[in-house]
Amino acid sequence: MARHIGTQRESTLHASLKDWYRLPGDLLEAEVDGFVVDIVRGPELVEIQTGNFSNIKRKLIRLLESHPIHLVYPISVLRWILRVDKETGEVITRRKSPKRGDALDMFNELVYIAGLINHPNLSLEIVFVEDEMVYVNDGLGSWRRKGWSILDRRLIRVVKHTNFSELSEFSALLPENLPAQFTVRQLAAFSRQRIRLAQKIVYSYCQMGILERSGKQGRSWLYRYKHV
């Protein structure tokens, strides 16, 4: 029996993106080889993943054996933060988040399935969106959020979308002015990203066969493009 994903638990963003991607004749939430798939389009499966990629790794490994899969991941380039009252549902505040996502943010999740990216049956699409993150004062959220929990994530509009099917398209995301050999810290500085994200990028690129270790600079590993 298929492992069903309750539609009541999915975010509004996930449901909206399914509607945005669906074409006439598509099957939604259909069972394939014991798994529930977001969209079945003939022989192709379309999976929209708004959460953690580690949750779908096993599913991808199994389904990629016999099906082409198009994996869609949304990144917010403009986000509104809404806080609503638990009892009334009334919007208390609405403000624009200072954070702006970009393509490199995909590696926060891609790191979990980097070894699958070269699979001939897998294609990846990043959809850049404007969205709303809705918080509720239910006292169940983390201490960082002062007890506020995430209630929902809502799509406002699709800004653009980009397909990644060749390794060269991933390589093009790295800064052009990177040294021929570089450390994780240098990548973080040149790309203006946090060290933690730079670590995930380097790990993923090594798994994908784009980068390789080339020595050390002090205590830090040096990396270079494999074709260099």
C-alpha positions as CSV (number, residue, x, y, z in Angstrom):
1,M,0.0,0.0,0.0
2,A,1.3,3.4,-0.9
3,R,2.6,5.8,1.8
4,H,0.2,8.7,1.4
5,I,1.1,12.2,2.1
6,G,-1.9,13.9,3.7
7,T,-3.0,16.8,1.7
8,Q,-4.2,18.6,4.8
9,R,-0.6,18.7,6.1
10,E,1.0,20.0,2.9
11,S,1.7,23.7,2.8
12,T,-0.3,26.0,0.6
13,L,2.9,26.7,-1.3
14,H,3.2,23.0,-2.2
15,A,-0.5,22.8,-3.3
16,S,-0.2,26.0,-5.3
17,L,2.9,24.8,-7.1
18,K,1.2,21.5,-8.0
19,D,-1.6,23.6,-9.6
20,W,1.0,25.8,-11.4
21,Y,2.8,22.8,-12.9
22,R,-0.1,20.6,-13.7
23,L,-1.0,20.1,-17.4
24,P,-4.1,18.6,-18.9
25,G,-4.0,14.8,-18.5
26,D,-1.7,14.8,-15.5
27,L,-2.5,12.7,-12.5
28,L,-2.1,14.3,-9.0
29,E,-1.1,12.4,-5.9
30,A,-0.9,9.1,-7.8
31,E,0.6,5.9,-6.6
32,V,3.7,4.7,-8.3
33,D,5.6,1.6,-7.1
34,G,4.4,2.0,-3.6
35,F,5.0,5.8,-3.3
36,V,2.7,8.7,-3.8
37,V,3.9,11.1,-6.5
38,D,2.9,14.7,-6.8
39,I,2.4,14.7,-10.6
40,V,2.4,11.7,-13.0
41,R,2.8,12.9,-16.6
42,G,2.9,9.9,-18.7
43,P,6.2,8.2,-18.1
44,E,7.6,11.2,-16.2
45,L,7.2,11.8,-12.5
46,V,7.2,15.4,-11.2
47,E,8.1,15.8,-7.5
48,I,7.7,19.2,-5.8
49,Q,9.8,19.3,-2.7
50,T,9.4,22.3,-0.4
51,G,11.0,20.6,2.6
52,N,14.0,18.5,3.5
53,F,15.5,16.5,0.7
54,S,16.7,13.8,3.1
55,N,13.0,12.9,3.5
56,I,12.7,11.9,-0.2
57,K,16.1,10.4,-0.8
58,R,14.9,6.8,-0.4
59,K,11.9,7.5,-2.6
60,L,14.1,9.0,-5.3
61,I,16.6,6.1,-5.2
62,R,13.8,3.6,-5.7
63,L,11.8,5.4,-8.4
64,L,14.8,6.5,-10.4
65,E,15.5,2.9,-11.2
66,S,12.6,2.8,-13.7
67,H,11.2,6.3,-14.0
68,P,12.4,9.8,-15.2
69,I,11.9,12.2,-12.3
70,H,11.7,16.0,-12.6
71,L,12.5,17.4,-9.2
72,V,11.2,20.9,-8.4
73,Y,12.5,23.0,-5.5
74,P,11.2,26.5,-4.7
75,I,13.5,29.3,-3.4
76,S,12.1,32.5,-2.1
77,V,13.6,35.6,-3.6
78,L,11.1,37.9,-1.9
79,R,9.3,36.9,1.3
80,W,6.7,38.5,3.5
81,I,6.5,37.5,7.2
82,L,3.0,37.4,8.6
83,R,2.1,36.9,12.3
84,V,-1.4,35.8,13.0
85,D,-3.3,35.5,16.3
86,K,-3.9,31.9,17.4
87,E,-7.5,32.5,18.5
88,T,-8.9,34.9,15.9
89,G,-6.6,34.2,12.9
90,E,-6.3,38.0,12.6
91,V,-3.1,39.3,11.0
92,I,-1.1,41.1,13.7
93,T,1.9,42.2,11.6
94,R,3.1,41.8,8.0
95,R,6.6,42.8,7.0
96,K,9.1,42.1,4.2
97,S,11.9,39.8,5.1
98,P,15.4,41.2,4.5
99,K,16.6,37.8,3.2
100,R,16.8,37.3,-0.5
101,G,17.4,33.8,-1.8
102,D,19.5,32.8,-4.8
103,A,20.3,29.7,-6.7
104,L,23.1,28.7,-4.3
105,D,20.6,28.2,-1.6
106,M,19.5,25.0,-3.3
107,F,22.6,23.4,-1.7
108,N,21.1,23.6,1.7
109,E,19.0,20.7,0.5
110,L,20.8,19.3,-2.5
111,V,23.6,18.2,-0.2
112,Y,21.4,15.3,0.9
113,I,21.1,13.9,-2.6
114,A,24.2,15.2,-4.4
115,G,25.2,11.7,-5.3
116,L,22.0,11.3,-7.3
117,I,22.4,14.4,-9.5
118,N,24.3,12.6,-12.2
119,H,21.6,10.0,-12.5
120,P,20.4,10.0,-16.1
121,N,16.7,9.8,-15.0
122,L,16.9,12.9,-12.7
123,S,16.4,16.5,-13.7
124,L,16.2,19.5,-11.4
125,E,14.3,22.7,-11.7
126,I,14.6,25.7,-9.3
127,V,11.5,27.9,-9.2
128,F,12.1,31.3,-7.7
129,V,9.1,32.6,-5.9
130,E,7.6,35.5,-3.9
131,D,5.9,33.9,-0.9
132,E,4.5,34.5,2.6
133,M,5.6,32.7,5.7
134,V,2.8,32.6,8.3
135,Y,3.6,32.3,12.0
136,V,1.1,31.7,14.8
137,N,1.5,32.5,18.5
138,D,0.7,29.1,19.8
139,G,3.7,28.8,22.2
140,L,5.0,25.7,20.5
141,G,7.7,27.2,18.4
142,S,11.4,27.3,19.2
143,W,13.0,29.6,21.7
144,R,14.6,31.5,18.7
145,R,11.1,32.3,17.5
146,K,9.9,33.1,21.0
147,G,7.3,30.3,20.8
148,W,5.9,31.3,17.4
149,S,5.3,28.3,15.1
150,I,5.3,28.2,11.3
151,L,1.6,27.8,10.3
152,D,1.9,27.9,6.5
153,R,3.9,29.0,3.5
154,R,1.9,30.6,0.7
155,L,2.8,31.3,-2.9
156,I,2.2,34.9,-4.1
157,R,3.8,34.5,-7.5
158,V,6.4,32.6,-9.5
159,V,9.2,35.0,-10.5
160,K,11.2,32.7,-12.8
161,H,12.3,29.1,-13.0
162,T,15.6,27.5,-14.1
163,N,16.4,24.0,-15.2
164,F,19.6,22.2,-14.3
165,S,20.3,19.2,-16.5
166,E,24.1,19.5,-17.2
167,L,27.0,19.8,-14.7
168,S,28.2,22.9,-16.6
169,E,25.0,24.6,-15.5
170,F,25.9,23.9,-11.8
171,S,29.5,25.0,-12.4
172,A,28.3,28.3,-13.7
173,L,26.9,29.2,-10.3
174,L,30.4,29.6,-8.8
175,P,32.1,33.0,-8.9
176,E,34.1,33.5,-12.1
177,N,37.0,35.2,-10.1
178,L,37.6,32.1,-7.9
179,P,41.3,31.2,-7.7
180,A,42.3,28.0,-9.6
181,Q,42.6,26.4,-6.2
182,F,40.6,27.6,-3.3
183,T,39.4,26.8,0.3
184,V,35.9,26.6,1.6
185,R,36.5,29.9,3.3
186,Q,37.6,31.6,0.1
187,L,34.5,30.3,-1.7
188,A,32.4,31.7,1.1
189,A,34.1,35.1,0.7
190,F,34.0,35.2,-3.1
191,S,30.3,34.1,-3.3
192,R,29.3,36.2,-0.3
193,Q,27.8,33.1,1.4
194,R,28.0,31.7,4.9
195,I,30.7,29.2,5.7
196,R,28.2,26.5,6.4
197,L,26.6,26.9,3.0
198,A,30.0,27.0,1.3
199,Q,30.8,23.7,3.0
200,K,27.6,22.1,1.6
201,I,28.4,23.5,-1.9
202,V,31.9,22.1,-1.9
203,Y,30.7,18.7,-0.6
204,S,28.0,18.5,-3.2
205,Y,30.2,19.5,-6.1
206,C,32.7,16.9,-5.1
207,Q,29.9,14.3,-5.0
208,M,28.8,15.5,-8.4
209,G,32.3,15.2,-9.9
210,I,32.7,19.0,-10.5
211,L,35.4,19.6,-7.8
212,E,38.2,17.6,-6.3
213,R,40.6,18.0,-3.5
214,S,44.0,19.2,-4.7
215,G,46.1,19.6,-1.5
216,K,46.1,21.7,1.6
217,Q,46.7,25.3,2.6
218,G,47.6,25.1,6.3
219,R,44.8,23.1,7.9
220,S,42.3,23.8,5.1
221,W,41.7,21.6,2.1
222,L,42.2,23.1,-1.3
223,Y,39.7,22.4,-4.1
224,R,39.8,22.7,-7.9
225,Y,37.7,22.0,-10.9
226,K,38.2,18.4,-12.0
227,H,38.9,19.4,-15.6
228,V,41.7,21.9,-14.5
